[in-house]
């Protein structure tokens, strides 16, 4: 599923970046060499990052 239609960033891409230590939406855009265009993706991307970080922490316990 696409999280950012403007830049073609998929949810799985955001999850993968979270697993490598990226914690902020700006990190996701930076890694993809782009910036937010319309901004509608930001809240969804934050939620994906937060959930993936939380899952990683639970798995580590």
C-alpha positions as CSV (number, residue, x, y, z in Angstrom):
1,X,0.0,0.0,0.0
2,X,1.2,3.5,-0.8
3,X,1.7,5.8,2.1
4,X,2.8,8.7,0.0
5,X,1.2,8.8,-3.4
6,X,3.1,12.0,-4.5
7,X,6.5,10.3,-4.1
8,X,5.6,6.7,-4.5
9,X,6.6,5.7,-0.9
10,X,5.1,2.4,0.2
11,X,4.2,1.3,3.8
12,X,6.8,-1.5,3.6
13,X,9.5,1.1,2.7
14,X,8.6,3.1,5.8
15,X,8.6,-0.1,8.0
16,X,12.0,-1.1,6.6
17,X,13.5,2.3,7.4
18,X,12.0,2.2,10.9
19,X,13.8,-1.1,11.4
20,X,17.1,0.5,10.5
21,X,16.7,3.2,13.1
22,X,14.8,6.0,11.2
23,X,12.4,7.6,13.6
24,X,11.1,10.7,11.8
25,X,9.1,11.4,8.7
26,X,11.8,13.7,7.5
27,X,14.2,10.7,7.6
28,X,11.9,8.8,5.3
29,X,11.8,11.6,2.8
30,X,15.6,12.1,3.0
31,X,16.3,8.5,2.4
32,X,14.1,8.6,-0.7
33,X,15.6,11.8,-1.9
34,X,12.4,13.8,-1.9
35,X,10.2,16.1,0.2
36,X,6.6,16.2,1.2
37,X,4.4,17.6,-1.5
38,X,0.8,17.7,-0.5
39,X,1.4,16.6,3.1
40,X,-1.5,14.2,3.4
41,X,0.9,11.3,4.0
42,X,2.6,12.8,7.1
43,X,0.2,11.6,9.7
44,X,-0.1,8.1,8.2
45,X,3.7,7.9,7.9
46,X,4.1,8.9,11.6
47,X,1.7,6.2,12.6
48,X,3.5,3.5,10.6
49,X,6.8,4.6,12.1
50,X,5.4,4.6,15.6
51,X,3.8,1.2,15.2
52,X,6.9,-0.4,13.8
53,X,9.1,1.1,16.5
54,X,6.7,-0.3,19.1
55,X,6.6,-3.7,17.5
56,X,10.4,-3.8,17.4
57,X,10.6,-2.9,21.1
58,X,8.1,-5.6,22.0
59,X,10.0,-8.2,20.0
60,X,13.2,-7.3,21.8
61,X,11.7,-8.0,25.2
